[in-house]
Amino acid sequence: MAINNSVTQLNIPQIVVPTKRDSLPLKIEQSIKYSEQLEEVRNLLKHVEGGRLKLLDMVDVLQKLGINHNFEQEIDSILKMHYTTISNGHASIHDQSLYEVSINFRIFRQHGYYIPADVFARFKQKNGMFFEEIAKDVKGLMALYEASQLSIEGECILEEAADFSYHALKEMMPFLDEDEAMMVKNTLEHPYQRTSSTFMVNKFIKHYSGTTMCELAEMELAKLQALHRTEVNQISRWWKELGLAEELKLARSQPLNWYLWPMASLEDPSLSAERFELIKPIALIFIIDDIFDVYGTLDELVLFTEAVIRWDVNSLERLPYHLRICIEALYNITREISDKIYKKYGFNPIEYLKRTWINLFEAFLVEAKWFASGHLPNADEYLRNGIVSSGAEVVTVHMFFLLGCATNEDSATIIKDNPGITFCLAKILRLWDDLGSAKDENQDGHDGSYVTYYMRDNEGCSLENAHRHVMSIISNTWKQLNKECLSPNKFSAPFIKACLNLARMGGNNIHHNFARNT
């Protein structure tokens, strides 16, 4: 499944071997230094010279260094003030350089503010081609390529900008010095909008070395790594005490890899409790997927699904032991998470959480019936079901409530009535997973692949063309997701950010980078 398979190739050496020394709190002098650095950067934000461009440059650096969560109020105030100025016609970004227009466009859109794509029209000739002189502006082209990743459907000029900037930068790379060439390579391979910043911080720390913000980022990274090691210890104990790994020998037992999902999606260090709770449904998605793949017969899987639909602990006697203990764990974990959310926010989301599990089980069962009957769905039929069986809905609905986005029934219905963000990220994860045709080497299960079904539906289609088709769908789905995240929006900024981070987990470019740089 998409949530499952996408991270199984990763290794996380910086959190695999915790030590007593690493888990100690920072020394008093380090804590004092950290507080001083925070205030110094905060003062820089308040008194930065050079106008809007310098402010947005600083916001950009704070984001890339992973320390922007410390200054959310200041950043929100800065962006709101400047966007109001632009909207009221008191300032313009149409008459600025390529770099200035691009970074304005990207930063505002990343924070939900709509900037029209036609701000880039002035860089095109009457024949529709971009001016040749900007093809030599490395900084401007990198910014343009990054900005193009924030496009929404129908913005042809941004599609053209992405293609133009990509090829122009590629052509220049052999003539750049080593550092500049590496910057271009990183931009093209890991555009900010589609890459989890969790896996890129080390690269950016090297790039901004010697700055006050970089010093703060290094201290923050040390604190965060210590926190992650503590969380890994906590998760490992929970997983061992749960006992499913011992009982289900054929199922995957990879809590460290699973931890990457909450670690990357809920980046803020203050969300430690939420990360710990979120890994529980993620672990269950893995286990339930493996049960459908390698444990249950079709008759047993029908009973398995019916048990979830009934959600009654007293109706499990007909289930085999290995299925029964999994259902009991699901019941208990869902109840415990719901109780914690109720105590913290005053609303019990158990009915919403149950519904997501029912949807997931039913989607898994559809796939099991396909395999058992020998039925081969067409690509569209497979993808519709695969979006649900990706497990993304289970994760996003849990995140929604864990982040306190609902305090009553009216606010709770937002997640049900506005499925666009979940749909988009589920589709992105499903298709990235299928591009890899990932089948865990330790299993005998049979997972379908959109690529396989698309090639069967289109006789004579090569694997290369099928991959190109899938990449086109992923790109278009990102455009839909970008639009869903623009204001006005019913969801909170932390929830939107967490969902974007989940979508960014798709794609081997992230995984390879993480394994290479940690």
C-alpha positions in Angstrom: 0.0 0.0 0.0 1.1 3.6 -0.6 1.7 4.6 3.0 3.3 1.3 3.6 5.8 0.7 0.9 7.1 4.1 0.2 9.5 4.2 3.1 10.7 0.7 3.5 14.0 1.4 1.7 15.1 4.1 4.1 17.6 3.8 6.9 17.8 6.3 9.7 21.3 6.0 11.3 21.0 9.1 13.3 18.3 7.6 15.5 19.0 3.9 15.3 21.5 3.7 18.2 20.4 6.0 21.0 22.9 6.5 23.9 22.5 7.9 27.4 24.8 10.8 26.5 22.7 11.7 23.5 19.4 11.7 25.5 20.7 14.1 28.2 19.2 17.6 28.0 21.3 20.4 26.7 23.6 21.9 29.2 22.6 25.1 30.8 25.0 27.3 28.8 23.7 25.7 25.6 20.1 26.5 26.6 21.1 30.1 27.3 22.9 30.4 24.0 19.9 28.9 22.2 17.6 31.5 23.8 19.9 34.3 22.8 20.1 33.0 19.2 16.3 32.9 19.1 16.0 36.5 20.2 18.8 37.6 17.8 17.0 36.1 14.8 13.7 37.6 16.0 15.3 41.0 16.2 16.6 40.5 12.7 13.1 39.8 11.4 11.8 43.0 13.1 14.6 45.3 11.9 15.7 43.8 8.6 16.8 46.4 6.1 16.1 46.2 2.3 12.3 46.2 2.1 10.0 43.3 1.2 12.6 41.3 -0.8 15.0 41.0 2.2 12.2 40.0 4.5 11.0 37.3 2.1 14.5 36.1 1.6 14.8 35.7 5.3 11.5 33.9 5.6 12.7 31.6 2.8 15.9 30.8 4.7 14.1 30.2 8.0 11.9 27.7 6.2 14.7 25.9 4.5 16.7 25.7 7.8 13.6 24.2 9.6 13.4 26.9 12.2 10.5 28.9 11.0 8.1 27.4 13.6 9.8 29.6 16.2 8.7 32.7 14.3 5.3 31.9 12.9 3.6 35.0 14.4 6.2 37.3 13.0 6.1 35.6 9.6 2.3 35.7 9.5 2.4 39.4 10.3 5.0 40.2 7.7 3.2 38.3 4.9 -0.3 39.7 5.8 1.1 43.2 5.8 2.8 43.0 2.5 0.0 41.0 0.8 -2.5 43.7 1.9 -0.2 46.4 0.5 0.0 44.5 -2.9 -3.8 43.8 -2.9 -4.6 47.5 -2.3 -2.4 48.5 -5.2 0.1 50.3 -3.1 2.9 48.0 -4.3 3.6 45.8 -7.3 5.7 42.8 -8.1 5.2 43.2 -11.8 8.2 45.6 -12.3 10.8 43.6 -10.3 13.6 41.3 -11.4 13.0 37.6 -12.2 14.3 36.6 -8.9 12.2 39.1 -7.0 9.0 38.2 -8.8 9.6 34.5 -8.4 10.3 34.5 -4.6 7.4 36.8 -4.0 5.1 34.5 -5.9 6.4 31.3 -4.2 6.5 32.5 -0.6 3.0 34.1 -0.8 1.5 31.0 -2.4 3.2 28.6 0.0 1.4 30.5 2.8 -2.0 30.3 1.1 -2.0 33.8 -0.5 -3.1 33.9 -4.2 -0.7 35.7 -6.5 -1.8 35.6 -10.2 0.5 33.7 -12.6 0.5 36.5 -15.1 3.2 38.3 -13.0 5.6 36.3 -15.1 4.2 37.6 -18.4 6.6 40.5 -18.6 9.5 38.0 -19.0 8.0 36.7 -22.3 8.4 38.1 -25.8 5.5 38.8 -28.1 6.1 35.4 -29.8 5.4 33.7 -26.4 9.0 32.7 -25.8 10.9 33.8 -22.7 13.5 36.5 -23.2 16.9 35.0 -24.0 18.8 37.3 -21.5 17.1 35.6 -18.5 18.4 32.2 -19.7 21.7 33.3 -18.2 20.4 34.4 -14.8 21.1 31.4 -12.6 19.6 32.8 -9.4 16.5 34.0 -11.2 16.0 30.7 -13.0 16.3 28.7 -9.9 13.7 30.9 -8.2 11.5 30.6 -11.3 11.7 26.8 -11.3 10.8 26.8 -7.6 7.9 29.2 -8.2 6.6 27.0 -11.0 6.0 24.1 -8.6 3.2 26.2 -7.0 1.2 26.2 -10.1 -2.5 25.3 -10.2 -4.6 23.9 -13.1 -4.8 26.1 -16.1 -1.7 28.2 -15.5 0.0 27.5 -18.8 2.6 30.2 -18.3 4.0 28.3 -15.2 4.2 25.1 -17.1 6.2 26.9 -19.7 8.3 28.5 -17.0 9.1 25.1 -15.4 10.2 23.7 -18.8 12.2 26.8 -19.8 14.0 27.2 -16.4 14.7 23.4 -16.1 16.4 23.2 -19.5 18.2 26.5 -19.2 19.7 25.5 -15.9 20.6 22.0 -17.2 22.5 23.6 -20.1 24.4 25.9 -17.8 25.4 23.3 -15.2 28.7 22.2 -17.0 29.9 25.8 -17.0 29.2 26.6 -13.3 31.6 26.3 -10.4 31.2 23.3 -8.1 29.1 25.0 -5.4 26.8 26.7 -7.9 26.3 23.6 -9.9 25.4 21.7 -6.7 22.8 24.4 -5.8 21.3 24.0 -9.3 21.3 20.2 -9.0 19.5 20.3 -5.6 16.9 22.8 -7.0 16.0 20.6 -9.9 16.0 17.4 -8.0 14.4 18.6 -4.8 12.2 21.6 -5.4 11.1 23.0 -2.1 7.3 22.6 -2.6 7.6 18.9 -3.3 10.4 17.9 -0.9 10.1 17.4 2.8 12.4 20.0 4.5 13.1 17.4 7.2 15.4 15.6 4.7 17.0 18.7 3.3 18.1 20.6 6.4 21.7 19.4 6.4 22.2 20.6 2.8 20.8 24.1 3.6 22.9 24.3 6.8 26.0 23.8 4.7 24.8 26.4 2.2 24.0 29.1 4.8 27.0 28.3 7.0 28.3 31.2 9.1 25.1 33.1 9.5 23.2 33.8 12.7 20.2 31.8 11.4 22.5 28.9 10.5 23.9 28.8 14.0 20.4 28.7 15.4 19.5 25.9 13.0 22.5 23.8 14.1 21.5 24.1 17.7 17.9 23.3 16.8 18.9 20.3 14.8 20.9 18.9 17.7 17.9 19.4 20.0 15.5 17.8 17.5 17.7 14.8 16.9 17.9 14.2 20.7 14.1 14.5 20.8 13.7 12.1 17.9 15.9 9.5 19.6 13.7 9.8 22.7 10.6 9.3 20.6 12.1 6.3 18.9 12.8 4.7 22.3 9.2 5.4 23.3 7.8 4.0 20.1 10.0 0.9 20.2 8.8 0.2 23.8 5.1 0.7 22.7 5.5 -1.6 19.7 7.2 -4.3 21.7 4.5 -4.2 24.5 1.7 -4.3 21.9 2.9 -7.8 21.0 1.7 -8.0 17.4 5.2 -8.5 16.0 5.6 -11.6 18.1 2.2 -13.0 17.1 2.3 -12.1 13.4 5.7 -13.4 12.3 5.1 -12.8 8.6 4.0 -9.2 9.0 6.5 -6.4 8.7 7.9 -5.1 12.0 9.6 -1.8 11.1 8.7 0.9 13.7 11.8 3.0 12.9 10.8 3.2 9.2 7.2 3.9 10.1 8.3 6.7 12.4 9.5 8.7 9.4 5.8 9.5 8.5 4.9 11.3 11.7 8.5 12.7 12.0 8.3 14.3 8.5 4.6 15.3 8.6 4.5 16.8 12.1 7.8 18.7 12.0 7.2 21.1 14.9 9.2 19.9 17.9 6.3 20.7 20.2 4.2 18.0 18.5 6.0 15.1 20.2 2.8 13.7 21.8 1.0 13.9 18.4 3.8 12.1 16.6 3.6 9.3 19.2 -0.1 8.9 18.7 0.0 9.1 15.0 2.5 6.2 14.6 -0.1 3.9 16.1 -2.6 4.0 13.2 0.3 4.0 10.8 1.7 0.8 12.3 -1.8 -0.8 12.1 -2.1 0.1 8.4 1.1 -1.9 7.8 -0.1 -4.8 9.8 -3.6 -4.9 8.3 -2.2 -4.6 4.8 0.1 -7.6 5.5 -2.9 -9.6 6.9 -4.8 -9.0 3.7 -1.8 -9.9 1.6 -0.3 -12.9 3.3 -2.4 -14.1 6.2 -6.1 -14.4 5.7 -8.1 -16.5 3.3 -10.8 -14.7 1.4 -13.5 -16.0 3.7 -11.5 -14.9 6.7 -10.9 -11.5 5.3 -14.6 -11.0 4.7 -15.2 -11.8 8.4 -12.3 -9.5 9.3 -13.9 -6.6 7.4 -17.3 -7.3 8.9 -15.9 -7.2 12.4 -14.6 -3.7 11.7 -17.9 -2.6 10.3 -19.7 -3.9 13.4 -17.0 -2.5 15.7 -18.1 -4.9 18.5 -15.5 -6.6 20.7 -18.1 -9.3 21.6 -18.5 -10.5 18.0 -14.9 -11.7 17.3 -15.3 -15.4 18.2 -15.5 -16.5 14.6 -12.2 -14.9 13.7 -8.9 -16.8 13.7 -6.6 -15.9 16.6 -4.2 -13.8 14.5 -7.0 -11.7 13.0 -8.8 -11.4 16.3 -5.7 -9.9 18.2 -5.3 -7.4 15.4 -8.9 -6.3 15.6 -8.7 -6.0 19.4 -5.5 -3.9 19.0 -7.4 -1.7 16.5 -10.4 -1.2 18.8 -8.2 -0.4 21.8 -5.8 2.0 20.0 -8.7 3.9 18.4 -10.5 4.2 21.7 -7.4 5.3 23.5 -6.6 8.0 20.9 -10.2 9.2 20.9 -10.2 9.5 24.7 -7.0 11.5 24.7 -8.4 13.9 22.0 -11.6 14.2 24.0 -9.8 15.1 27.2 -7.6 17.7 25.4 -10.1 19.3 23.1 -13.6 18.4 24.4 -14.7 16.4 21.3 -14.7 12.6 20.9 -13.8 11.7 17.2 -14.2 8.0 17.5 -17.0 7.8 14.9 -14.9 9.6 12.4 -11.9 7.4 13.1 -14.0 4.3 12.9 -15.3 5.4 9.5 -11.8 5.7 8.0 -10.9 2.2 9.2 -14.1 0.8 7.7 -13.3 2.5 4.4 -9.7 1.1 4.4 -10.8 -2.5 5.2 -13.4 -2.4 2.5 -10.8 -1.2 -0.1 -8.4 -3.9 1.0 -11.2 -6.4 0.6 -11.9 -5.3 -2.9 -8.3 -5.9 -3.8 -8.4 -9.3 -2.1 -11.5 -10.3 -4.1 -9.9 -9.2 -7.3 -6.9 -11.4 -6.7 -8.9 -14.4 -5.5 -11.2 -14.3 -8.5 -8.5 -13.5 -11.1 -10.3 -10.3 -12.0 -8.0 -7.7 -13.4 -9.5 -4.2 -13.0 -8.8 -1.5 -15.5 -6.4 1.3 -14.5 -9.0 3.8 -13.5 -11.0 1.2 -11.5 -7.8 0.2 -9.7 -6.8 3.8 -9.0 -10.2 4.8 -7.5 -9.9 1.9 -5.0 -6.1 2.4 -4.6 -6.6 5.9 -3.4 -8.6 4.6 -0.5 -6.3 1.6 0.1 -3.3 3.9 0.3 -4.2 4.5 3.9 -3.9 8.3 3.5 -7.4 9.0 4.8 -6.8 7.1 8.0 -3.6 9.2 8.6 -5.1 12.6 7.7 -8.2 12.2 9.7 -6.2 11.1 12.8 -3.9 14.2 12.2 -6.9 16.5 11.9 -8.2 15.5 15.3 -4.8 15.1 17.0 -4.0 18.7 15.9 -7.1 20.0 17.7 -8.9 21.0 14.5 -12.3 20.0 15.9 -13.9 21.0 19.2 -17.5 20.2 18.3 -19.5 18.4 15.7 -19.7 21.4 13.3 -15.9 21.8 13.1 -15.5 18.0 12.9 -17.5 17.7 9.7 -15.0 19.9 7.9 -12.7 16.9 7.4 -15.6 14.9 6.0 -17.1 17.7 3.8 -13.8 18.8 2.3 -12.0 15.7 1.1 -9.9 17.4 -1.6 -6.6 17.6 0.2 -6.8 14.0 1.4 -7.8 12.8 -2.0 -4.9 14.6 -3.7 -2.2 13.4 -1.3 -3.6 9.9 -1.4 -3.4 9.9 -5.2 0.1 11.2 -5.2 1.3 8.6 -2.7 -0.5 5.7 -4.4 1.0 6.6 -7.8 4.5 7.1 -6.5 4.3 3.8 -4.8 3.1 2.1 -7.9 5.8 3.6 -10.0 8.3 1.6 -7.9 6.1 -1.5 -8.2 7.2 -2.1 -4.7 6.7 -5.6 -3.3 8.3 -6.2 0.0 11.0 -8.9 -0.5 10.0 -10.6 2.8 6.4 -11.2 1.7 4.5 -13.4 -0.7 1.6 -10.9 -1.1 0.3 -9.7 -4.4 -0.1 -5.9 -4.8 -1.4 -4.5 -8.0 0.2 -1.6 -9.9 -1.4 1.3 -11.8 1.5 1.0 -14.3 0.7 -2.6 -15.0 -3.0 -2.0 -15.5 -2.4 1.1 -17.6 -0.1 -0.9 -20.0 -2.6 -3.7 -20.2 -5.4 -1.2 -21.0 -3.2 0.5 -23.7 -1.9 -2.3 -25.9 1.6 -1.6 -27.2 2.4 1.0 -24.5 6.0 0.8 -23.3 7.0 0.9 -19.7 8.7 4.3 -20.4 5.5 5.8 -21.8 3.5 4.4 -18.9 5.9 6.0 -16.4 5.7 9.2 -18.3 1.9 9.1 -18.1 2.0 8.4 -14.3 4.4 11.3 -13.8 1.9 13.6 -15.7 -0.9 12.5 -13.4 1.2 13.2 -10.3 2.1 16.6 -11.6 -1.5 17.5 -12.3 -2.5 16.2 -8.9 0.1 18.5 -7.3 -1.6 21.4 -9.1 -4.9 20.3 -7.6 -3.3 20.0 -4.2 -1.7 23.5 -4.5 -5.1 24.9 -5.3 -6.7 23.1 -2.3 -4.2 24.8 0.0 -4.8 28.3 -1.1 -7.0 30.7 1.0 -9.8 30.9 1.7 -9.5 27.5 3.3 -11.4 25.8 6.1 -8.4 23.9 7.4 -5.8 25.2 9.9 -2.3 26.0 8.7 -0.7 23.2 10.8 -3.0 20.7 9.2 -2.4 21.9 5.7 1.4 21.8 6.3 1.2 18.3 7.7 -0.8 17.1 4.7 1.7 18.7 2.3 4.5 17.0 4.2 2.8 13.7 3.7 2.5 14.3 0.0 6.2 15.3 -0.1 7.0 11.8 1.2 6.1 10.4 -2.3 9.0 9.9 -4.7 12.4 8.1 -4.4 14.1 11.5 -4.7 13.2 12.2 -1.1 14.1 8.7 0.1 17.5 8.6 -1.6 18.4 12.0 -0.3 17.5 11.0 3.3 19.6 7.8 3.2 22.5 9.7 1.7 22.6 12.7 4.1 21.8 11.3 7.6 
